[in-house]
C-alpha cells in the first residue's frame, strides 16, 4: 500500500510539472517537438512526417504547413 501511494505521488508530481511547463510557456507549446531532432528515432536523416523539417534545420516548419480537408 505504501508503494502504491509513493508511486501515485510521484506520478502526480510529474503531471503537475508538465502542466506548469505548458502553462508557463507561450501558447502552451513545447520547443523542439519534431521527432527528426532525436538521433535515436531518426538514424537515416529523414524529414519530419508532420512539418517536413530536416534534422539539420533548427526551427519547426509547422507554421507553414497548411491543413488539407
Rosetta silent file (secondary structure, phi, psi, omega in degrees, C-alpha in Angstrom):
SEQUENCE: XXXXXXXXXXXXXXXXXXXXXXXXXXXXXXXXXXXXXXXXXXXXXXXXXXXXXXXXXXXXXXXXXXXXX
SCORE:     score description
SCORE:     0.000 S_00000001
   1 L     0.000  -40.309 -179.517    0.000    0.000    0.000 S_00000001
   2 H   -64.518  -39.552  179.123    2.832    2.364    0.861 S_00000001
   3 H   -64.000  -39.622  178.835    4.491    1.696   -2.513 S_00000001
   4 H   -63.751  -41.571  179.168    1.249    2.485   -4.344 S_00000001
   5 H   -66.446  -40.307  177.607    0.913    5.813   -2.533 S_00000001
   6 H   -64.475  -42.719  179.387    4.528    6.748   -3.288 S_00000001
   7 H   -62.617  -46.994  178.807    4.025    5.806   -6.955 S_00000001
   8 H   -62.476  -39.863  178.155    0.819    7.837   -7.237 S_00000001
   9 H   -63.454  -43.463  178.819    2.518   10.780   -5.520 S_00000001
  10 H   -66.587  -39.776  176.087    5.481   10.722   -7.909 S_00000001
  11 H   -63.266  -40.276  178.558    3.181   10.485  -10.930 S_00000001
  12 H   -63.236  -40.660  177.541    1.163   13.434   -9.606 S_00000001
  13 H   -64.131  -40.933  178.453    4.334   15.500   -9.211 S_00000001
  14 H   -63.134  -46.744  178.428    5.354   14.614  -12.778 S_00000001
  15 H   -63.562  -38.970  178.325    1.974   15.573  -14.223 S_00000001
  16 H   -64.480  -39.956  178.175    1.982   18.808  -12.227 S_00000001
  17 H   -63.049  -42.707  177.942    5.442   19.657  -13.553 S_00000001
  18 H   -65.682  -42.684  179.718    4.360   19.108  -17.145 S_00000001
  19 H   -62.053  -41.153  178.514    1.186   21.132  -16.586 S_00000001
  20 H   -65.233  -39.508  179.330    3.175   24.024  -15.107 S_00000001
  21 H   -64.612  -43.181  178.440    5.591   23.940  -18.051 S_00000001
  22 H   -64.510  -42.224 -178.651    2.724   24.054  -20.565 S_00000001
  23 H   -65.728  -37.284 -176.209    1.007   26.838  -18.616 S_00000001
  24 H   -79.115  -26.574 -178.130    4.187   28.906  -18.341 S_00000001
  25 L   -76.716  148.669  177.506    5.230   28.573  -21.999 S_00000001
  26 H   -65.308  131.527 -178.388    3.879   30.996  -24.585 S_00000001
  27 H    62.334   10.634  176.840    0.927   29.396  -26.428 S_00000001
  28 H    61.972   36.201 -177.503    1.374   26.277  -24.289 S_00000001
  29 L  -115.127  146.936  173.217    3.784   24.592  -26.705 S_00000001
  30 L   -86.556  144.872  176.875    6.910   22.596  -26.102 S_00000001
  31 L   -84.624  142.456  175.631   10.021   23.596  -28.028 S_00000001
  32 L    68.918   50.903 -177.920   11.633   21.043  -30.291 S_00000001
  33 L   -93.160   -1.143  177.904    8.808   18.573  -30.658 S_00000001
  34 L   -70.516  134.613  178.389    9.830   17.254  -34.076 S_00000001
  35 H   -68.658  -19.444 -178.798   10.936   13.619  -33.945 S_00000001
  36 H   -69.779  -12.529  177.337   13.576   14.429  -36.553 S_00000001
  37 H   -80.244  -17.128 -176.772   15.616   16.168  -33.833 S_00000001
  38 L   -90.633  113.057 -177.869   16.090   12.896  -31.964 S_00000001
  39 L   -67.463  -20.344  178.468   19.071   10.952  -33.367 S_00000001
  40 L   -76.246  -31.729  179.657   17.797    7.725  -31.764 S_00000001
  41 L   -88.989  -25.752 -175.375   14.475    7.892  -33.628 S_00000001
  42 L  -125.039   78.395 -178.508   15.820    9.253  -36.912 S_00000001
  43 L   -81.467  -18.829 -176.826   19.010    7.419  -37.806 S_00000001
  44 L   -94.107   -3.979 -179.990   18.508    7.815  -41.574 S_00000001
  45 L    74.765   29.895 -179.019   18.184   11.625  -41.587 S_00000001
  46 L   -77.911  157.931  179.889   14.601   11.569  -42.861 S_00000001
  47 L   -75.258  156.386  177.462   12.346   14.617  -42.795 S_00000001
  48 L   -62.966  135.992 -179.225    9.691   15.102  -40.112 S_00000001
  49 L   -71.557  -20.623 -178.475    6.394   13.482  -41.119 S_00000001
  50 L   -90.346  -49.469 -172.383    4.362   16.420  -39.795 S_00000001
  51 L  -113.805  -10.907  179.326    6.197   19.524  -40.941 S_00000001
  52 L    83.532    9.620 -178.717    8.849   18.271  -43.402 S_00000001
  53 L   -70.786  136.368  174.887   11.768   19.607  -41.336 S_00000001
  54 L   -86.597  155.541 -177.264   15.131   18.009  -41.955 S_00000001
  55 L   -57.775  -30.793 -178.258   17.337   17.093  -38.953 S_00000001
  56 L   -80.715   -9.568  177.407   19.869   19.842  -39.720 S_00000001
  57 L   -83.035  146.684 -173.719   17.176   22.556  -39.678 S_00000001
  58 L   -91.091  -43.305 -173.481   16.587   24.292  -36.342 S_00000001
  59 L   -98.899  144.424  177.504   13.003   25.572  -36.403 S_00000001
  60 L   -71.015  142.364 -178.910    9.869   23.512  -36.913 S_00000001
  61 L   -94.032   15.756 -173.974    8.006   24.300  -40.118 S_00000001
  62 L   -63.469  -22.793  178.186    4.568   23.640  -38.636 S_00000001
  63 L   -71.251  -23.359 -179.472    3.594   27.307  -39.025 S_00000001
  64 L   -96.269   -4.959  179.739    3.978   26.979  -42.796 S_00000001
  65 L   -78.713  131.027  178.676    2.071   23.680  -43.055 S_00000001
  66 L  -100.698  142.133  177.553   -1.420   24.131  -44.455 S_00000001
  67 L   -78.368  134.086  177.074   -4.303   21.927  -43.401 S_00000001
  68 L  -109.218  133.491 -177.524   -5.902   19.990  -46.220 S_00000001
  69 L   -71.236    0.000    0.000   -9.557   18.991  -45.904 S_00000001
